[in-house]
Each structure stands twice: as structure tokens, then as C-alpha cells.
Amino acid sequence: MDQVTVVTGGSRGIGAAVAVRLAEAGHAVGIVYEQAHDAAEETAAAVRAAGTACVAVRADTSVDEQVGAAFDTVAERLGPVTGLVNNAGVTGPLGRFADTSPEVIRRVVDVNVTGALLCARRAVRAMSTRHGGHGGAIVNISSCGATLGSPGEYVHYAASKAAVDAMTVGLAKELAAEGIRVNSVQPGMILTDIHATMGDAQRPWRKKDAVPMGRPGEPSEVAGAVAWLMSPEASYTTGAVLRVSGGL
Ligand code: NAP
């Protein structure tokens, strides 16, 4: 059966690297993005250049109707969905917790937790043998923050990522007998736009000495781990939380 994988937040950064890496492994890719249309189309072109089909769909992953429509479009254009990389995520501005606005806290939880749950729900309904599907794999992109707590930077974000890992463990157990594997990847500091968006483009370099390997990571270094977890080589791996952080 053809592998058709939805990559949320596939327009830029880690998600874009994952989309291309999965294409190299033979997956057709449905890219879901919120705003960056040109970047999404650029990544879609890179996926096609790697040899597989791709469609880029705009959807806010925190809104169920939009998630449902995106999954429908991917299935119509590429075939039945067999995989999900739950990667879309936001941090809000860097800062101490008490100075973080309720609106930012709410948005981070909406996108990182509710959005990941809604995407997983749609994927399960498409892939579970209990729902007439043929099985599949889900990788949730968490963060080292889930265990480090990210004090002084974004405790609300760290908490949202701990929720993502709890979801991984629970869904792995709930879906193991329905043909679906569920795993998390916890990136450390990776060189993407996310640091500039949170207000400090130099953060990965400023904080590099905290990383045992002494450097930030590249999106491709996360993508390789995701591709392995999505592959048949990981056929006995479910409920795992894989840290990809240079030792952080
Ligand atoms: P990024 O460069 O800022 O890209 C974020 C991606 O998520 C973009 O494609 C963006 O779409 C999409 N997105 C955000 N909100 C969305 C929404 N509501 N609906 C749909 N798409 C949405 O981030 P990144 O660094 O690649 O991060 C990817 C994931 O890795 C996130 O979950 C992040 O928390 C996690 N992570 C990153 C690092 C790091 O150091 N970079 C470390 C640990 C964990 P648009 O292009 O349309 O804006």
C-alpha cells in the first residue's frame, strides 16, 4: 500500500525537512500549513523533486473543521492517509511565566495540544483497523522542554509538550492492537525560524554551551529520526520518546 503522510507545519523548519526526507523514503506528502503559502509551495516542489506526489493545504490545526477538510483533501489528491507527523507548533514570545499573557498561553495550548490531538484523531479515524483503515504510524514532535521545563523562557510551552508526550504514551497503548504505532521525537535547539519568532534569532548560538555536543542541530538531523520512526524498520517501536538534542 502507498504511504501517504500528513506533515503539519510542513511549510518551514523541521516540518519541511521531514516532508522532503519522507519523500526520499517514498511517502507521498500532504503538507499542512497556516500562513506561509510560498514556503509551503517551495517545500511541495522539493518533495516532488524527490520523486513523490505532494499537496500543500492551508489549515489552522487548532480548528477541527479545517483539520478535517485538510485530511479530506490529502486523501482525495494522494490516496488514503497512512501516516501523520504532528509537527505544527508555536511558543509565543520568550519570557517569564507571570509576564506571559493569557492570550499567548491559550494560543500555545490550542495549537500544540488541542491541534495535535485533533490531527491525531483524524489520522486515527483514517488509519485504525477498528475504523476500516489499514493501520499506520504517528510521530508527535515534542521538545526537550517537556522534561527540562524551560524556566524563564516558556514554561507554558514546555507544559504543552509534556502533554504531547502523554498523548503519545496513551495513544500508543490504545492503538497498538489497531495497527497504529505512535511515537514522540523531542528535538533540542534546532536551527529554524522559531527562535526569531520567539524574539531571539541568536538563541541557538547564545545557548550552545548548554548542549553537550556544543552546537545546535539541523532540521535534517531531526528528520532522520522521524523518518526512521515512520518506517517499517521501527515496526516494534511504539510509545517511545526519542530525544534528538545533542545530549541536552
Ligand atoms: P517553525 O520554523 O516556526 O515552523 C512552524 C511550522 O508550524 C510552520 O510550518 C507553521 O506554518 C506551522 N504552524 C504553526 N501554527 C500552526 C497552525 N495553527 N496550523 C498549522 N500550521 C501551523 O518551527 P520549527 O522550529 O520547525 O518547529 C517545528 C516543531 O518542532 C514545533 O512543534 C516545535 O515546537 C518543535 N520544536 C522545535 C525546536 C527548535 O529548536 N526549532 C525545538 C524543540 C521542538 P506557517 O509556515 O504557515 O506559519
Residues whose N, C-alpha, C, O or C-beta is under 5 A from the ligand:
A	BS01	NAP	G9 G10 S11 R12 G13 I14 G15 V32 Y33 E34 Q35 A36 A59 D60 T61 S62 N87 A88 G89 V90 V111 I141 S142 S143 C144 P187 G188 M189 I190 T192 D193 I194
